[in-house]
Structures are given as structure tokens and as C-alpha cells.
């Protein structure tokens, strides 16, 4: 599959965008007219630079408001088109995108549109240019890709075809199956974009909220499958209008875009395979072959979580008070291991990027997978940068790569009994009293930088096969916190990505101060909390108003309610079960949560999140 990207997707100058696209590995680009107009480079230099970078110049766009106009406007539009065709010759480009008219269309006649598009096609033919006619979802008279294709067919000129844009089709809920019966010779270009499903006007939706494939909610695998079945062989190019992307690092965004096309190619191949093998759709090879990646199963569970800190005293104290046992120091690395049952926390005080006084922060996640080597190979093909760790003889070698927020992800060989062979590399720790609590990591909550949130969703979806759930927004004293849960099918891995609001600072600028946490599941939260209190644990103090509201909502047994309040426990209930949890005070940017799930409760105590945010905010501003 030939890959492409429109320069409008990226920040920076045209030169910077082209260089970033080449670094990311794209085959070609679409030049957005504004990028060319504002560039100091003459078209001939841009043409040469593209050749030097190994990029093809696949599409010049957009040419707006051509059809459905009276004669005087048509003459002006043809003059304008001729100028663009001559410019394209200097660029060495042969395809232009012409959008269905929005602003100046005044005559609703397909016969007139056929006549006018025919004149445009004839002029394009004189200049060796192909016109890809696109039905905008908000086009005044032409907003349906099938309508656009009928017009192109009626014109019947070799220099006129259609452009299929997934956003314009899927935002209007058009059926994509008819794509298969379109004449492939008349499909001149294909653009793809994903988007969250929003209730708003389609123009604003398109201009601000498009995202890369895999970062939204459109059925793009199905769209790609129909495009391939149609016999299309040209580029598949990203066209994303997104305010965040155009403020982010250009090279990083380009890599994210390339990752999304690699993911989409694989998803399209899977859709074709799953929807073939019947008399109606026999298995066959298509002119466009879609590649797949090394196949991996989703993680089987959490292996460990790592927290880094220059001063580990606070972490050690809190973990000990929670009931974790100290399992000793590593024999060659300056790290500690703390565990409670199958829940393992590594404290790293030797990270090379730690400055004196650096606050504790979650730095690495360990996942149990069937084949770490294959899983790592998949991640690397998805443009994830490797993060190798030095190992001595007879030490386990972890396959690792970096997530978009720089959290390190390590792939570990899982075991049925949830043990980890690498723990034998740690020296003697402290004796753990018999009969103590056992725990597993229930979920981990990571704060994501505002400019990389969508990238993180795609990263964990494509690299680790975690499934994104519908996002939620939780109120906090500093604004809404967007929360995106990523799950394995059996819920053994729950990863929560939070996009925290920006807080304006005195003197200008903004910062994100959102805390992260690791949650551990136990069988008896009340007993765990009592034991932790006996060891001196500082709980997050929950206001009495919360428990009055809890009683009003659920009518709990008075003794049970009194126990919750006495221990600062929070509670939630739904039709499937109950959820009890408590939080520790924050150490640096990290705090811990202990949870107990009863019955089939599958959530995270979402009604309690605003309480936690408010208490933490108050504590932060009092300290």
C-alpha cells in the first residue's frame, strides 16, 4: 500500500513538513495550497527537494467552488484552474483535488455540472493533469460520493475521476459497500481520516476534530476493505484537520500518522480475511495488497510497575504501610523490589535522567505476553523507539520500547502462576508476616500530555492490542479531565489514560499538574485498610458530606456506612456488583489506590472521582 499525508496535517513550514514526512517513511505527500503560497521556495526547488527526500508529490489541493455556477463565474473558475495547472507542471504534479461547491453554487442541475466538469476535464487534459472530484459532506448540491461518481461517469473524460475521503463518507453515515462497484479507473485518489463521534455540525467537526486512523470511532477497516475490493491501486493518504496536531512537534506527528496507516493497513487486511471465503465473496488477491504485522495476543496481565525517584523514602514508607514486603535490591542495578502477592512495584533511584530532588513518578510498565520478542518486533514496526536495558550474565533481558509520553513499556514472559523469574535477581529483603494480604495490579492511571493523547490511544491499541473504551469526562477543580480506558478482553490489564486540563500560571504560560497512580486489588479492603491504618498510613481524607450523599443514594447499612467513613473508604454500586476503594496521600506525583471488586463490577468508581480530585487539589494548595 502506497502511503501519503497532506501537509495540512502537520505544523511547521513546508520544508519542515516534507523533511518530517520523509523521516517517518511516507511514500508521498499532498501539498496543501496554503503551505505552498506561504513558502519562500519556488516550485522547482520544492520539486527537487521532494525527489531528494524520496517523496512523490501525489496531490495538489484544494481547488474550491468550481461547479454549479453561472457562466461568468465559470469563466473565472476556468482561468483560475489554468493557472493552477501551470503551477502543477512546475511542481511536477499531475493530480488536483476539486471539491464540490459550497460557497458559490447557485444552480442545482446535474446536466450543468456534467457540462462544467467536462470543460474542466478538457482543460486539465491539455495540461496533462487529472482532476479528482470530491463530494464534501457539506457540499451545497453534491455531498454524496455516489452522486459525485455518477457525475464523473456521465462526463466520461479520462482526466476526470473521483476522490474518496473517509471522513466525508462516514461522517454522513453513507454506506461504504457501493464503493466496490465503482469503476476503479475512475477512483483517482483515496484520503483517510478518523474522528470521534460528535453531535455537531459536520463542517466544524471536520475542520477541528479529525484524528489519525485508530484514534477515533469510524469503521475504517471496513472502508479500506471496500476500497481494496474495488480494485483501487493508488495512494492511501491522510488528510487530518486537527488543532492539536498543528501545534505539535512536526516529526513526532508525522511518525504518529505513519503508525496509523500501518495499523489501518493491517486492520483492512483482517477485515478482508474475515469477510471472504463465501460463495458471494470468494477469497482472491486484489491489485492492492495489504501487509500485516507480526501477530500478538493482548497482554495476559501486569508483570510490574516501576516508579522512579531521587529520594525513595516516601515511596518505601507508603508501600510498607500498605502491606507490601521489601524483597531486596537488585544485584547489579540500584533498584528495589516491593511486592504483595502478584503485585510488584520496582523503585528505581538510578535513572540517568533523574535530577537531584526529582519527585517520584511512574516511569515504566511491565506486561506479561506470550512472546516478548515477537511483540517487540511488532512495536518496532509501528515506529515505537526501543529502550534497551543493560543486563549482566544470567539476568533476564527485557524487550522494551517507549510510549508517546516517554513511559517505558517492557514485555515479560508470562507464567500461569503469576510469578516472575527476574525476581530471583534481587537480594534478601525483609520478612513478611504470614497471613498478610495478597494483591494484583488492578489498573494503572497515566496522565498524558495534551498534544499526545490521541497518539497514546493509537499506540496502546496497535502495539499491545488493548481495546479503547468510550471516553468519559470527569469534573475537577481545574476543569474537565478526559479519561480513556484501555482494556484487555478479560480485564486482566486495565490502563487508564487521562488528559488533564492545563492550569494557567502567573506570568503567562500553562502547566499540567495531574497526578498518576497505581491501583491494587485485594479480597478484603476493610481488613487491608485497618491493617494499613495500624501501620500509620496517611489516607486521603474524604469529607463527611460525601458519606451523607452516599447514604442518600444507596441507603447502606448504618454499621457498614460507619465503617466506610471511619476508614476513609469510597463506595460505588451498579447492577453487576460493588466497588470499595481508598487512596493514599500523594508522594511526588504518585499515589496508590487499593480496591475491592465485588460481584461483576467492572468500573472504577467514576462517581467518586470528583471527590478525589477536589480533596487532592485542596491538599496540594494547603501544603
LOSEVO-297511 format. One record per residue (C-alpha): residue in one letter; y, z, x. Coordinates in pm, whole numbers, plus 50000, padded with zeros to 5 digits. Layout:
AYZX
...
END
This chain:
X500005000050000
X503374989750141
X505805018550122
X509555018150074
X512515040249990
X516015033849858
X518775045650088
X520395063049790
X517645089349814
X518985103150141
X522025119950291
X523995106550583
X525255072650696
X523295040450654
X522375041451023
X521125077250997
X519165069050684
X517475038950843
X516515058851152
X515085086750937
X513035061950732
X511555047151047
X510685081551185
X509005091050855
X506835059650870
X508135038250583
X507395001150591
X510684990750437
X513855001650259
X516064992449967
X519734990150065
X521965006449807
X525234987349785
X527485017549838
X525685025350166
X526434990250291
X530034989750170
X530845022450347
X529065013250671
X531095001450972
X528164979551079
X528334942350998
X525354928650800
X524004910851107
X523834943551301
X522074960751012
X519534932551004
X518904936151377
X518664974051360
X516074971751083
X514004947851292
X514284970651596
X513155000451385
X510244981151238
X511674982550885
X511694954150635
X514744950550410
X512994947650076
X515634950249805
X519414948749768
X520674969249474
X522154973649223
X523744943749053
X525004957148721
X526204944348383
X525294907548407
X523734896848077
X524704896547706
X528354888247775
X530804861447654
X531454830347862
X534444842548058
X532584873348180
X529524852548261
X531584830348491
X532934860848672
X529444875648699
X528024843648847
X530864842749102
X530094879049189
X526394871049218
X527044841749451
X528964864649685
X526094889449692
X523554861949758
X525554850150059
X525744886050184
X521974889450145
X521504858550359
X523394875750641
X521184906550595
X518004885650591
X517114899050244
X515564878549965
X515314901549660
X518084916849449
X517804942049165
X519674932248849
X519884959348583
X520044953148211
X523634955448090
X525064988947986
X528844987448003
X529934952047913
X527134938947690
X528624927547360
X526314900647224
X522794910947116
X520924878247141
X517734872147333
X518424834747327
X521754841147501
X520134864547752
X517494838447836
X520204812447890
X522324835248109
X519404848648313
X518304812548361
X521694803748512
X521434834148741
X517914823948848
X519044788448926
X521924801549138
X519564825549316
X517184796949384
X519954777549554
X520354806949796
X516644814449844
X516964847449655
X514634863349399
X516084883249110
X514154914148992
X515414921548638
X515084958248539
X515284973548193
X517375005048225
X516225032847994
X519795034647858
X520414997047852
X522554986747556
X520304959047429
X517414958347681
X515804992147754
X512084983947739
X510144969048032
X508094947147796
X511304933147648
X512564925447999
X509304908148085
X509474886847769
X512934875247872
X511724866848223
X508754847748082
X511004828247849
X513304818148136
X510264806448333
X512014802448668
X510254810248998
X513244830449121
X513314854648826
X510894883548779
X510914919848673
X511254953448843
X509124981648705
X510695016048751
X508505045548656
X511485066648550
X512875041048307
X509425036848156
X508135072648146
X511425089348051
X511255069547726
X507555076847680
X506735039747686
X503015031747705
X502125020248058
X498865002747965
X500624969447881
X501644966948246
X498104954348312
X498634922648109
X501924913248273
X501874882548495
X501624897848847
X503554868448988
X506484879848773
X506434915948894
X508854912949185
X509274949949265
X508004984749174
X510045016549203
X508635051449151
X510265084649072
X509055116948919
X511075141748714
X510765174848533
X510595170648157
X514065179948032
X515765178047694
X518965159747785
X520495125147774
X518445101147981
X521365088848194
X522235123748322
X518535131148362
X518115100348579
X521275104848786
X520695141148885
X517115152748830
X514745126648966
X512345140049228
X509685125549455
X506215118749310
X504225150649273
X507345172149235
X507815165748862
X505775161748546
X505365124148492
X501905107848480
X502495087148791
X498835083148888
X498235065248559
X501355044048609
X500165033948956
X496685026148826
X498065001748571
X500324985648834
X497334980149063
X495204966448780
X497984941648701
X497444926249044
X500784936049199
X500874933749579
X504474941749674
X506134973549796
X505975006649611
X509395021349672
X511055054649598
X514305054349403
X515465090349361
X518865101949240
X518985138949319
X521985160149412
X519925183149633
X518275155149830
X521655140249911
X522805173150060
X519655179950265
X518595170750615
X518015133250618
X514915132650838
X513255160950652
X513895144750313
X512525111650438
X509315128750552
X509055146050214
X509405112150047
X506735096550265
X504415125650188
X504945119449818
X503905082949847
X500805092050047
X499935116949772
X500675091549496
X498525065149664
X495585089249666
X496185100349308
X496345064149196
X493035056749370
X491445086749198
X492755075548859
X491325040748911
X487955055249008
X487895079248713
X488825051848465
X486415024748578
X482725018048552
X482655009248182
X481994975248019
X485674973747923
X486854982648276
X484204973748536
X484564985848892
X486264959849107
X488544955549404
X492194948049344
X494674928949562
X496484961849637
X494054986549791
X494955023249766
X493935045950052
X492645081450018
X492835111750244
X490125134950376
X488875152650064
X489065190450048
X488345216449785
X491025240949685
X491075273649882
X488355298249788
X490635328249838
X493125346250057
X491995354750408
X495095373650526
X498845376450507
X501005381250816
X504315399550839
X506485397451150
X508955423551264
X510645435251579
X510235471251460
X506975476051271
X507335513151200
X508425509050838
X505615484850760
X503005507250918
X504235537050718
X504195519150381
X500775503350435
X499325536850537
X500825553550230
X499325526650006
X495905535050144
X495435507050396
X493445515450705
X494635507051055
X491925485651215
X493475484451560
X495275460051785
X494125425751890
X492515424952232
X494845397552370
X497745394752124
X500355420252029
X499395421751662
X497895448451439
X495375446151155
X495575467150840
X493055464050560
X491985477850225
X488695462350122
X489125424650144
X492935426750154
X494065421250513
X497605423450649
X498405413151005
X501555427951156
X502935406051432
X505515421151667
X505195394851938
X506505363651767
X508595343352017
X511425337751768
X511935374651692
X515285388251793
X515865424751856
X516225442251524
X514755413351320
X513855425750973
X510245423250857
X509445390450681
X506335372450559
X505535347250830
X502015333750779
X499345328950512
X495615326250575
X493425307550326
X489635306250303
X488505269850294
X485155252250320
X486095231350623
X489205241450818
X489085210651044
X488955185850755
X491605204850561
X493885204850866
X493345167450916
X494415161450557
X497545182350601
X498495163750918
X498125130150742
X500505144250484
X503105149250761
X502625186950798
X503565197651153
X500775215551338
X501325251451460
X498545258851708
X497955294151830
X496745302952176
X493205316252184
X491095331052459
X487375325552508
X485235339452225
X488195341051986
X488315322451657
X490515291451663
X492685288251353
X493735254251223
X497385257851128
X500435238951008
X503935247250891
X505065247850528
X508525234750432
X510085269650456
X508535274050806
X505865297850679
X502755291450889
X499615282450698
X496235289350860
X492885276450742
X489985300350787
X486265296450739
X485495314850417
X482485337150355
X480735347450037
X481255384550104
X484985380050182
X484605392350537
X486385375750830
X484715371051168
X488025372651356
X488485409551264
X485975418151538
X488655408151790
X490625439551704
X490055472451882
X489305506251735
X491645518051464
X491835549751261
X489035563351049
X489435555450679
X488345583250442
X485195574950246
X485675565749882
X489105550249930
X490385521649716
X489255486049772
X491605457249712
X492115419749735
X495295399849770
X496235391149412
X499255369349479
X501985362949733
X505565356049638
X507685334949874
X511405327449849
X512205290849901
X515465276250035
X517305258449754
X517165224749928
X513395225849989
X511995240049666
X510635207149524
X509305198149869
X507325230849877
X505745223849539
X504515189749657
X503395204049991
X501085230349841
X499875205849576
X499005177949818
X497895197250126
X495995226149965
X495085212349620
X496865240849441
X497995232349089
X501615238348984
X502115255848652
X505135251848422
X508055269048592
X509865298848446
X513365312648493
X513875349948531
X517305366448494
X518565387648783
X521935404148860
X522845374549081
X521735346848846
X518575329648729
X515565329448961
X513365298948915
X509705308048958
X506905282849019
X503295294849020
X500725275349226
X497095282649140
X493535275249236
X491365267948933
X489535301248947
X492745321049015
X491415333949347
X494615320449503
X497925326549329
X501045316349516
X504455321549357
X507425301549485
X510835314649388
X514125296349409
X516705323649436
X520355319349334
X522975315849602
X525305345449643
X528905337749734
X530125356550037
X533595369250111
X535465343950318
X533525314550172
X530005301650204
X526875313450031
X523635330150122
X520255336049964
X519045371949985
X515825371149793
X513045394549889
X509395383949922
X506295403749851
X502535406349873
X500635419149571
X497235436249598
X494815440349308
X492855472749266
X490455485248999
X492255518248928
X496015515548961
X496725550248826
X494425566049085
X495885544149360
X499435553749263
X498635590849257
X496995588849598
X499955569149737
X502405594649598
X500395621849767
X500865603450098
X504635602550045
X505095566349927
X508595557449807
X508115538749480
X510655515549326
X512325538649075
X512095524848722
X514815536048474
X513915557348172
X515375530747942
X512505508048039
X509915532547908
X511765537247580
X511725499647534
X508055498347635
X507195523547365
X509145503747106
X507375471447198
X503805483447232
X503515517747066
X501495531447356
X499575563947351
X502125591147442
X499995605047723
X499485570547871
X503205563047844
X504005596048015
X501635587048299
X503325553348344
X506755569248361
X505655597448589
X504245572748842
X506905545348803
X504275521048677
X505195490048477
X503105476048194
X502565443848004
X500075432247745
X499135399847576
X496335387247354
X493965384947652
X494445418247826
X496735442848000
X498615444248329
X499695475348521
X501705473648843
X504115491949071
X506385482249357
X507195498749687
X510645501749834
X511675471850044
X511205470950421
X513465444250565
X512945415150324
X509385425250230
X507985448449967
X504485453549831
X503105454049479
X499885469849354
X498415455749035
X495525461348799
X494405433748564
X492505444548254
X490575420048042
X491685383948076
X495355389848150
X496485360448363
X500215365848411
X502445385648645
X504275409548417
X507135385048361
X508945407348105
X509225433648379
X510745410448640
X514365415548530
X513875453248565
X512565449448918
X515405425849015
X518035449548876
X516615480549047
X516285462749381
X519815449049351
X521175483749276
X519245498849566
X520455471649804
X524075477349713
X523825515149734
X522185515250076
END
